[in-house]
Amino acid sequence: MFARVEVDVNQVCSNGVVVGIREGTIFRPGREIYPAYDVDDVRIRMGRQEAHIGGGYPIGADVIQEFISADLVAGESVVHRGVGTFTLLTVDPMLIRLLPGSGGTATFCFTPAPEFDLDPGLARLIYGPPRKTADTLNRRDEN
């Protein structure tokens, strides 16, 4: 039997969004195809929840930091400058891999950097629906 770790998501992820990334899939937090991230080595080893996260932009991209690659234990974070912070919350490893590409899931708190052009769906999850401003209230619907 494995130890169960409880995480107070509201406390740990108050300024971000909880994201599960399954091995063999890609997480794209921005409006564009890059940056893109994946996970592997999702496991519980000696009672510690661990996962590897890697990804970012293509080599030669004109960005502050091209990519990240980090082995994390639950509670640890990695910062991708200009994009945001990934904090590993929990893992759900695949104990028996029957199909190619099947794998476990690593759950992160993703806290975007203020300057990052966040995907609108993630922005709504973090910040709520767009607020009406004087400009939008004064505009007439053209339909």
Rosetta blueprint (number, residue, H / E / L):
1 M L
2 F L
3 A L
4 R L
5 V L
6 E L
7 V L
8 D L
9 V H
10 N H
11 Q H
12 V H
13 C L
14 S L
15 N L
16 G L
17 V E
18 V E
19 V E
20 G E
21 I E
22 R E
23 E L
24 G L
25 T L
26 I L
27 F E
28 R L
29 P L
30 G E
31 R L
32 E L
33 I L
34 Y L
35 P L
36 A E
37 Y E
38 D E
39 V E
40 D E
41 D E
42 V E
43 R E
44 I E
45 R E
46 M L
47 G L
48 R E
49 Q E
50 E E
51 A E
52 H E
53 I E
54 G E
55 G E
56 G E
57 Y L
58 P L
59 I L
60 G L
61 A L
62 D L
63 V L
64 I L
65 Q L
66 E L
67 F E
68 I E
69 S E
70 A E
71 D E
72 L E
73 V E
74 A L
75 G L
76 E L
77 S E
78 V E
79 V E
80 H E
81 R L
82 G L
83 V L
84 G E
85 T E
86 F E
87 T E
88 L E
89 L E
90 T E
91 V E
92 D E
93 P L
94 M L
95 L L
96 I L
97 R L
98 L L
99 L L
100 P L
101 G L
102 S L
103 G L
104 G L
105 T E
106 A E
107 T E
108 F E
109 C E
110 F E
111 T E
112 P E
113 A L
114 P L
115 E L
116 F L
117 D L
118 L E
119 D L
120 P H
121 G H
122 L H
123 A H
124 R H
125 L H
126 I H
127 Y H
128 G L
129 P L
130 P L
131 R L
132 K L
133 T L
134 A H
135 D H
136 T H
137 L H
138 N H
139 R L
140 R L
141 D L
142 E L
143 N L
